[in-house]
C-alpha cells in the first residue's frame, strides 16, 4: 500500500501570537522538521498543506494550498491532500506534534486492513485525559474526496463527524500518549522540550 503523507501546516496560530507553529523552534530546529523526519520513512511522498508557499521552500517538498477557501480548518487541508496525492491512501498529520509515532502508518494500515475500513484514526487513553480521539492523525482513502468536498460545501467542519460517516476504525496508541502532544502555546512547547 503506497501512502502520501500530508502535513497540515495552514493553521492561524492565534494562541502563539501569530507565529507560524510549523516554523517555531523545537530543540533548535523548526518543529515541522521533526515531523518530516518521523513521517518520511513511513510514506512514499510528503505534501505540506500551507497558507504560504514561501515559508516552507527550504524543505524542498511540494506545497499545496487549500482548494476550498474560508479557512475550513483541518478538513480543508485533508481535502487538498486528497486532491493532490499521487497515491490512493493519505496519511494526514498536524505540523505541531513533533513526537508523532514512528509506527503510525504501520498500525493504522494494519487496523484498516483488518476491519476493511476506509479511514483509520489514532486514539489514546491515559489516567489524566481519559480517552482521546486524535482525528487529524488519520489514514484515509483518496476515493472519499467527492464526499468530503460535499460535506465541506454544505458547511461541515468537524473532522471526526465526517470520518464517522464512513467505514471507520479507531487505533489504540495508549503506549505512546505523549507522541500526540500538540503545541498550541509557547508554554506547551517549553514543557515538551523539557521532557524530551
ChimeraX commands (.cxc) that place a marker at each C-alpha (Angstrom):
marker #1 position 0.00,0.00,0.00 radius 0.5
marker #1 position 1.59,3.26,-1.14 radius 0.5
marker #1 position 0.96,6.28,1.06 radius 0.5
marker #1 position 1.05,10.03,0.61 radius 0.5
marker #1 position 1.86,11.92,3.80 radius 0.5
marker #1 position 0.07,15.25,4.21 radius 0.5
marker #1 position 1.35,17.64,6.90 radius 0.5
marker #1 position -1.26,20.20,7.89 radius 0.5
marker #1 position 0.59,23.50,8.39 radius 0.5
marker #1 position -2.08,26.01,7.47 radius 0.5
marker #1 position -3.43,26.96,10.89 radius 0.5
marker #1 position -3.85,30.51,12.13 radius 0.5
marker #1 position -1.70,30.05,15.28 radius 0.5
marker #1 position -3.80,32.54,17.22 radius 0.5
marker #1 position -2.57,31.17,20.55 radius 0.5
marker #1 position 1.08,31.66,19.59 radius 0.5
marker #1 position 0.93,35.40,18.89 radius 0.5
marker #1 position 0.50,34.77,15.18 radius 0.5
marker #1 position 3.76,32.79,14.88 radius 0.5
marker #1 position 3.73,30.01,12.30 radius 0.5
marker #1 position 3.66,26.95,14.56 radius 0.5
marker #1 position 5.35,24.75,11.99 radius 0.5
marker #1 position 8.41,27.01,11.98 radius 0.5
marker #1 position 8.69,27.60,15.73 radius 0.5
marker #1 position 11.94,26.18,17.08 radius 0.5
marker #1 position 11.80,22.74,18.74 radius 0.5
marker #1 position 15.20,21.63,20.08 radius 0.5
marker #1 position 16.85,24.15,17.76 radius 0.5
marker #1 position 15.06,23.23,14.53 radius 0.5
marker #1 position 11.70,24.19,13.02 radius 0.5
marker #1 position 9.03,21.97,14.55 radius 0.5
marker #1 position 7.94,20.74,11.12 radius 0.5
marker #1 position 11.49,19.44,10.50 radius 0.5
marker #1 position 10.97,16.85,13.26 radius 0.5
marker #1 position 7.53,15.94,11.86 radius 0.5
marker #1 position 9.08,15.44,8.40 radius 0.5
marker #1 position 11.92,13.34,9.86 radius 0.5
marker #1 position 9.47,11.00,11.57 radius 0.5
marker #1 position 6.98,10.84,8.71 radius 0.5
marker #1 position 9.41,10.41,5.79 radius 0.5
marker #1 position 10.29,6.72,6.38 radius 0.5
marker #1 position 6.60,5.84,6.67 radius 0.5
marker #1 position 5.29,7.23,3.36 radius 0.5
marker #1 position 6.12,7.34,-0.35 radius 0.5
marker #1 position 5.67,11.11,-0.77 radius 0.5
marker #1 position 5.12,14.10,1.52 radius 0.5
marker #1 position 2.99,17.16,0.79 radius 0.5
marker #1 position 2.83,20.24,3.02 radius 0.5
marker #1 position -0.55,21.94,3.23 radius 0.5
marker #1 position 0.13,25.61,3.98 radius 0.5
marker #1 position -1.27,29.11,3.51 radius 0.5
marker #1 position 2.06,30.46,2.26 radius 0.5
marker #1 position 4.41,28.51,0.00 radius 0.5
marker #1 position 7.45,30.75,0.53 radius 0.5
marker #1 position 7.83,29.94,4.23 radius 0.5
marker #1 position 8.37,26.25,3.50 radius 0.5
marker #1 position 10.58,26.38,0.40 radius 0.5
marker #1 position 13.65,25.34,2.42 radius 0.5
marker #1 position 12.16,21.86,2.98 radius 0.5
marker #1 position 12.10,21.12,-0.77 radius 0.5
marker #1 position 8.73,19.40,-0.60 radius 0.5
marker #1 position 5.60,20.16,-2.63 radius 0.5
marker #1 position 3.45,22.86,-1.01 radius 0.5
marker #1 position -0.30,22.59,-1.56 radius 0.5
marker #1 position -2.74,25.39,-0.81 radius 0.5
marker #1 position -6.35,24.84,0.29 radius 0.5
marker #1 position -8.73,24.28,-2.63 radius 0.5
marker #1 position -11.69,25.44,-0.54 radius 0.5
marker #1 position -11.45,28.97,0.89 radius 0.5
marker #1 position -12.98,30.46,4.03 radius 0.5
marker #1 position -10.40,28.73,6.26 radius 0.5
marker #1 position -12.32,25.49,6.70 radius 0.5
marker #1 position -9.78,24.11,9.18 radius 0.5
marker #1 position -8.07,20.70,9.10 radius 0.5
marker #1 position -10.69,19.16,6.82 radius 0.5
marker #1 position -9.85,21.69,4.11 radius 0.5
marker #1 position -6.22,20.59,4.40 radius 0.5
marker #1 position -7.20,16.92,4.16 radius 0.5
marker #1 position -9.39,17.77,1.16 radius 0.5
marker #1 position -6.43,19.45,-0.55 radius 0.5
marker #1 position -4.19,16.49,0.28 radius 0.5
marker #1 position -6.68,14.02,-1.19 radius 0.5
marker #1 position -6.89,16.16,-4.30 radius 0.5
marker #1 position -3.10,16.35,-4.89 radius 0.5
marker #1 position -1.89,12.96,-3.63 radius 0.5
marker #1 position -0.31,10.60,-6.15 radius 0.5
marker #1 position -1.31,7.58,-4.08 radius 0.5
marker #1 position -4.66,6.02,-3.14 radius 0.5
marker #1 position -4.09,6.42,0.60 radius 0.5
marker #1 position -3.31,9.59,2.53 radius 0.5
marker #1 position -1.68,9.68,5.96 radius 0.5
marker #1 position -2.59,13.02,7.50 radius 0.5
marker #1 position -0.69,14.56,10.44 radius 0.5
marker #1 position -0.53,18.03,12.02 radius 0.5
marker #1 position 2.63,20.17,11.92 radius 0.5
marker #1 position 2.55,20.80,15.68 radius 0.5
marker #1 position 3.06,17.26,17.01 radius 0.5
marker #1 position 6.82,16.77,16.72 radius 0.5
marker #1 position 6.82,13.42,18.57 radius 0.5
marker #1 position 4.44,11.60,16.19 radius 0.5
marker #1 position 4.95,7.82,16.31 radius 0.5
marker #1 position 7.45,6.18,14.02 radius 0.5
marker #1 position 4.95,3.31,13.66 radius 0.5
marker #1 position 1.90,5.50,12.96 radius 0.5
marker #1 position 1.45,4.30,9.38 radius 0.5
marker #1 position 2.16,0.67,10.22 radius 0.5
marker #1 position -0.51,0.48,12.94 radius 0.5
marker #1 position -3.14,2.45,11.01 radius 0.5
marker #1 position -2.64,0.35,7.85 radius 0.5
marker #1 position -2.87,-2.90,9.82 radius 0.5
marker #1 position -6.12,-1.88,11.54 radius 0.5
marker #1 position -7.59,-0.54,8.32 radius 0.5
marker #1 position -6.94,-3.84,6.52 radius 0.5
marker #1 position -8.24,-5.94,9.43 radius 0.5
marker #1 position -11.51,-4.01,9.62 radius 0.5
marker #1 position -11.80,-3.38,5.85 radius 0.5
marker #1 position -12.18,0.29,6.72 radius 0.5
marker #1 position -11.83,3.45,4.63 radius 0.5
marker #1 position -10.48,5.61,7.46 radius 0.5
marker #1 position -8.24,4.74,10.42 radius 0.5
marker #1 position -7.78,7.24,13.26 radius 0.5
marker #1 position -5.37,7.29,16.21 radius 0.5
marker #1 position -6.68,7.32,19.78 radius 0.5
marker #1 position -5.12,7.22,23.24 radius 0.5
marker #1 position -6.27,6.71,26.79 radius 0.5
marker #1 position -4.48,7.75,29.98 radius 0.5
marker #1 position -5.37,8.46,33.60 radius 0.5
marker #1 position -5.18,12.24,33.20 radius 0.5
marker #1 position -7.11,12.83,29.98 radius 0.5
marker #1 position -9.16,9.66,29.63 radius 0.5
marker #1 position -9.86,8.55,26.07 radius 0.5
marker #1 position -8.93,10.99,23.33 radius 0.5
marker #1 position -9.51,10.68,19.60 radius 0.5
marker #1 position -6.73,12.27,17.53 radius 0.5
marker #1 position -8.85,12.78,14.42 radius 0.5
marker #1 position -6.21,14.69,12.43 radius 0.5
marker #1 position -3.85,11.70,12.70 radius 0.5
marker #1 position -5.67,9.60,10.14 radius 0.5
marker #1 position -5.22,7.28,7.21 radius 0.5
marker #1 position -7.83,7.98,4.55 radius 0.5
marker #1 position -8.81,6.61,1.15 radius 0.5
marker #1 position -8.42,9.04,-1.75 radius 0.5
marker #1 position -11.76,7.95,-3.24 radius 0.5
marker #1 position -13.53,9.76,-0.36 radius 0.5
marker #1 position -12.59,13.13,-1.90 radius 0.5
marker #1 position -16.00,13.83,-3.54 radius 0.5
marker #1 position -17.84,13.03,-0.31 radius 0.5
marker #1 position -15.54,15.28,1.73 radius 0.5
marker #1 position -15.97,18.07,-0.81 radius 0.5
marker #1 position -19.75,17.76,-0.47 radius 0.5
marker #1 position -19.50,17.81,3.34 radius 0.5
marker #1 position -17.35,20.98,3.30 radius 0.5
marker #1 position -19.51,22.79,0.75 radius 0.5
marker #1 position -22.52,22.13,2.98 radius 0.5
marker #1 position -20.84,23.79,5.95 radius 0.5
marker #1 position -19.37,20.72,7.66 radius 0.5
marker #1 position -16.17,21.41,9.61 radius 0.5
marker #1 position -15.84,18.65,12.25 radius 0.5
marker #1 position -13.15,16.15,11.30 radius 0.5
marker #1 position -14.37,13.20,13.37 radius 0.5
marker #1 position -18.02,13.81,12.47 radius 0.5
marker #1 position -17.16,13.41,8.79 radius 0.5
marker #1 position -14.89,10.43,9.43 radius 0.5
marker #1 position -17.59,8.52,11.29 radius 0.5
marker #1 position -19.88,8.71,8.27 radius 0.5
marker #1 position -17.61,6.12,6.61 radius 0.5
marker #1 position -16.20,2.68,7.35 radius 0.5
marker #1 position -14.08,3.83,10.25 radius 0.5
marker #1 position -11.71,2.31,12.80 radius 0.5
marker #1 position -10.01,3.81,15.86 radius 0.5
marker #1 position -6.49,2.56,16.56 radius 0.5
marker #1 position -5.06,2.37,20.07 radius 0.5
marker #1 position -1.74,4.14,20.81 radius 0.5
marker #1 position -2.01,4.05,24.63 radius 0.5
marker #1 position 1.70,3.23,24.90 radius 0.5
marker #1 position 2.60,6.48,23.10 radius 0.5
marker #1 position 0.31,9.12,24.59 radius 0.5
marker #1 position 2.98,11.84,24.52 radius 0.5
marker #1 position 3.51,11.26,20.79 radius 0.5
marker #1 position 0.23,13.04,20.11 radius 0.5
marker #1 position 1.01,16.12,22.21 radius 0.5
marker #1 position 0.30,19.12,20.03 radius 0.5
marker #1 position 1.82,22.52,20.59 radius 0.5
marker #1 position -0.60,25.43,20.77 radius 0.5
marker #1 position 1.27,27.75,23.15 radius 0.5
marker #1 position 4.88,28.65,23.89 radius 0.5
marker #1 position 4.35,27.26,27.41 radius 0.5
marker #1 position 3.37,23.87,25.98 radius 0.5
marker #1 position 6.40,24.00,23.71 radius 0.5
marker #1 position 8.74,24.65,26.65 radius 0.5
marker #1 position 7.20,21.79,28.64 radius 0.5
marker #1 position 7.54,19.33,25.76 radius 0.5
marker #1 position 11.15,20.35,25.09 radius 0.5
marker #1 position 11.98,19.94,28.78 radius 0.5
marker #1 position 10.53,16.42,28.84 radius 0.5
marker #1 position 12.22,15.12,25.68 radius 0.5
marker link #1:1,2 radius 0.2
marker link #1:2,3 radius 0.2
marker link #1:3,4 radius 0.2
marker link #1:4,5 radius 0.2
marker link #1:5,6 radius 0.2
marker link #1:6,7 radius 0.2
marker link #1:7,8 radius 0.2
marker link #1:8,9 radius 0.2
marker link #1:9,10 radius 0.2
marker link #1:10,11 radius 0.2
marker link #1:11,12 radius 0.2
marker link #1:12,13 radius 0.2
marker link #1:13,14 radius 0.2
marker link #1:14,15 radius 0.2
marker link #1:15,16 radius 0.2
marker link #1:16,17 radius 0.2
marker link #1:17,18 radius 0.2
marker link #1:18,19 radius 0.2
marker link #1:19,20 radius 0.2
marker link #1:20,21 radius 0.2
marker link #1:21,22 radius 0.2
marker link #1:22,23 radius 0.2
marker link #1:23,24 radius 0.2
marker link #1:24,25 radius 0.2
marker link #1:25,26 radius 0.2
marker link #1:26,27 radius 0.2
marker link #1:27,28 radius 0.2
marker link #1:28,29 radius 0.2
marker link #1:29,30 radius 0.2
marker link #1:30,31 radius 0.2
marker link #1:31,32 radius 0.2
marker link #1:32,33 radius 0.2
marker link #1:33,34 radius 0.2
marker link #1:34,35 radius 0.2
marker link #1:35,36 radius 0.2
marker link #1:36,37 radius 0.2
marker link #1:37,38 radius 0.2
marker link #1:38,39 radius 0.2
marker link #1:39,40 radius 0.2
marker link #1:40,41 radius 0.2
marker link #1:41,42 radius 0.2
marker link #1:42,43 radius 0.2
marker link #1:43,44 radius 0.2
marker link #1:44,45 radius 0.2
marker link #1:45,46 radius 0.2
marker link #1:46,47 radius 0.2
marker link #1:47,48 radius 0.2
marker link #1:48,49 radius 0.2
marker link #1:49,50 radius 0.2
marker link #1:50,51 radius 0.2
marker link #1:51,52 radius 0.2
marker link #1:52,53 radius 0.2
marker link #1:53,54 radius 0.2
marker link #1:54,55 radius 0.2
marker link #1:55,56 radius 0.2
marker link #1:56,57 radius 0.2
marker link #1:57,58 radius 0.2
marker link #1:58,59 radius 0.2
marker link #1:59,60 radius 0.2
marker link #1:60,61 radius 0.2
marker link #1:61,62 radius 0.2
marker link #1:62,63 radius 0.2
marker link #1:63,64 radius 0.2
marker link #1:64,65 radius 0.2
marker link #1:65,66 radius 0.2
marker link #1:66,67 radius 0.2
marker link #1:67,68 radius 0.2
marker link #1:68,69 radius 0.2
marker link #1:69,70 radius 0.2
marker link #1:70,71 radius 0.2
marker link #1:71,72 radius 0.2
marker link #1:72,73 radius 0.2
marker link #1:73,74 radius 0.2
marker link #1:74,75 radius 0.2
marker link #1:75,76 radius 0.2
marker link #1:76,77 radius 0.2
marker link #1:77,78 radius 0.2
marker link #1:78,79 radius 0.2
marker link #1:79,80 radius 0.2
marker link #1:80,81 radius 0.2
marker link #1:81,82 radius 0.2
marker link #1:82,83 radius 0.2
marker link #1:83,84 radius 0.2
marker link #1:84,85 radius 0.2
marker link #1:85,86 radius 0.2
marker link #1:86,87 radius 0.2
marker link #1:87,88 radius 0.2
marker link #1:88,89 radius 0.2
marker link #1:89,90 radius 0.2
marker link #1:90,91 radius 0.2
marker link #1:91,92 radius 0.2
marker link #1:92,93 radius 0.2
marker link #1:93,94 radius 0.2
marker link #1:94,95 radius 0.2
marker link #1:95,96 radius 0.2
marker link #1:96,97 radius 0.2
marker link #1:97,98 radius 0.2
marker link #1:98,99 radius 0.2
marker link #1:99,100 radius 0.2
marker link #1:100,101 radius 0.2
marker link #1:101,102 radius 0.2
marker link #1:102,103 radius 0.2
marker link #1:103,104 radius 0.2
marker link #1:104,105 radius 0.2
marker link #1:105,106 radius 0.2
marker link #1:106,107 radius 0.2
marker link #1:107,108 radius 0.2
marker link #1:108,109 radius 0.2
marker link #1:109,110 radius 0.2
marker link #1:110,111 radius 0.2
marker link #1:111,112 radius 0.2
marker link #1:112,113 radius 0.2
marker link #1:113,114 radius 0.2
marker link #1:114,115 radius 0.2
marker link #1:115,116 radius 0.2
marker link #1:116,117 radius 0.2
marker link #1:117,118 radius 0.2
marker link #1:118,119 radius 0.2
marker link #1:119,120 radius 0.2
marker link #1:120,121 radius 0.2
marker link #1:121,122 radius 0.2
marker link #1:122,123 radius 0.2
marker link #1:123,124 radius 0.2
marker link #1:124,125 radius 0.2
marker link #1:125,126 radius 0.2
marker link #1:126,127 radius 0.2
marker link #1:127,128 radius 0.2
marker link #1:128,129 radius 0.2
marker link #1:129,130 radius 0.2
marker link #1:130,131 radius 0.2
marker link #1:131,132 radius 0.2
marker link #1:132,133 radius 0.2
marker link #1:133,134 radius 0.2
marker link #1:134,135 radius 0.2
marker link #1:135,136 radius 0.2
marker link #1:136,137 radius 0.2
marker link #1:137,138 radius 0.2
marker link #1:138,139 radius 0.2
marker link #1:139,140 radius 0.2
marker link #1:140,141 radius 0.2
marker link #1:141,142 radius 0.2
marker link #1:142,143 radius 0.2
marker link #1:143,144 radius 0.2
marker link #1:144,145 radius 0.2
marker link #1:145,146 radius 0.2
marker link #1:146,147 radius 0.2
marker link #1:147,148 radius 0.2
marker link #1:148,149 radius 0.2
marker link #1:149,150 radius 0.2
marker link #1:150,151 radius 0.2
marker link #1:151,152 radius 0.2
marker link #1:152,153 radius 0.2
marker link #1:153,154 radius 0.2
marker link #1:154,155 radius 0.2
marker link #1:155,156 radius 0.2
marker link #1:156,157 radius 0.2
marker link #1:157,158 radius 0.2
marker link #1:158,159 radius 0.2
marker link #1:159,160 radius 0.2
marker link #1:160,161 radius 0.2
marker link #1:161,162 radius 0.2
marker link #1:162,163 radius 0.2
marker link #1:163,164 radius 0.2
marker link #1:164,165 radius 0.2
marker link #1:165,166 radius 0.2
marker link #1:166,167 radius 0.2
marker link #1:167,168 radius 0.2
marker link #1:168,169 radius 0.2
marker link #1:169,170 radius 0.2
marker link #1:170,171 radius 0.2
marker link #1:171,172 radius 0.2
marker link #1:172,173 radius 0.2
marker link #1:173,174 radius 0.2
marker link #1:174,175 radius 0.2
marker link #1:175,176 radius 0.2
marker link #1:176,177 radius 0.2
marker link #1:177,178 radius 0.2
marker link #1:178,179 radius 0.2
marker link #1:179,180 radius 0.2
marker link #1:180,181 radius 0.2
marker link #1:181,182 radius 0.2
marker link #1:182,183 radius 0.2
marker link #1:183,184 radius 0.2
marker link #1:184,185 radius 0.2
marker link #1:185,186 radius 0.2
marker link #1:186,187 radius 0.2
marker link #1:187,188 radius 0.2
marker link #1:188,189 radius 0.2
marker link #1:189,190 radius 0.2
marker link #1:190,191 radius 0.2
marker link #1:191,192 radius 0.2
marker link #1:192,193 radius 0.2
marker link #1:193,194 radius 0.2
marker link #1:194,195 radius 0.2
marker link #1:195,196 radius 0.2
view
